[in-house]
Amino acid sequence: MPNNEIRARRFRLPAPPLRSQSSHAGLVYQRYLLEALSGSENKEREKMLALLATYKSPSIYKLFYKRIQFELENLGAVTREFDVTDRLSIGLGNTSPFEVGLTLHHTYGTPVIPGDALKGLARHHFIQNYAVNDDPAAYNDALFGSQTIASGIDYLGGWYIPGSAPGDQPLVRDVLTVHHQKYYMASERNWPTDFDDPNPVTYLSVRGSFLIGVCGPSAEWSNFAFDALEAALKDAGIGGKTSSGKGRLIRSEPQGNQHRYRYSWRTPIR
């Protein structure tokens, strides 16, 4: 076996079920890649990424989404729907056989935005941009907590809205190209030149829309916290590659009394 080749143990076991029949993209992404090469000539890797880009949200996820809507309403949370303007990359640093990670729902394999990521983004943006004349520290503690004070606001995460991505396929093949690889290697640290070979790295990012929930001691506090979060999602973005314009989310445009992709938990799924 070449030194630059890594194979999974299941390579010696019977082949897994036909991957295109699996409804869980996260399982495929984390477990089904049979071999990984240190270079970019991994046809199996590219085949799997192309397959994952065809995945739709499973039908059972629609029932789960309706339950989320129901639970958020019962909790008294404020919810808003957001569209991803370009691409969204959450969890790039997660361990993955594809070199680049991605945060997917553990049970359904659909994209999800963790609540702690939303809270961290909102806190950073609030500290950097909001000037509160009374007592900034007191507002910061109330919204985000401290070592001695618990936060009064719960950032409940973001859930992919079924059908919001084109073809209900929220995963899309993306590429990140390192143009001066040796310049970033501490062992070599050569100055970048126009003679360097670009090193494209393919990975998965996310598109579509998300339902985000925030819950506080009152509707006024919840909306106040949500306004800060909404500004952060629009101006700074969340996740990786925000300096390249990724990760921006803007409020969904309503059509009549309903948002474009809203599933009502009060009506049955057919």
Number of C-alpha atoms within 10 A of each C-alpha: 6 6 7 9 12 14 13 14 9 14 12 9 8 7 10 10 9 7 15 14 8 13 18 22 27 21 16 18 21 14 12 19 19 18 18 20 18 11 10 13 10 13 12 14 22 16 11 18 22 16 17 23 18 16 22 21 24 17 12 10 17 18 15 13 19 21 15 16 21 14 13 18 13 9 11 16 23 21 19 16 23 24 20 23 16 14 23 29 24 24 19 18 13 12 12 14 19 21 14 17 20 24 20 20 17 13 10 18 21 26 28 21 24 19 17 13 17 22 21 15 19 26 20 13 18 21 14 9 11 10 10 13 6 8 9 14 13 12 15 16 18 18 24 20 17 12 7 7 10 12 16 16 21 19 26 20 18 23 21 27 28 25 19 19 21 10 11 17 20 28 27 21 16 15 12 11 11 15 17 19 16 16 16 14 10 8 8 10 12 13 10 13 10 8 8 14 12 12 14 12 15 18 22 24 27 26 23 25 26 25 22 26 24 26 22 23 12 14 14 11 18 23 18 13 26 23 13 17 23 21 18 23 22 17 16 20 22 23 19 18 16 16 9 7 15 20 26 21 26 18 17 17 12 12 9 7 6 11 15 15 19 16 19 14 17 10 8 9 11 3
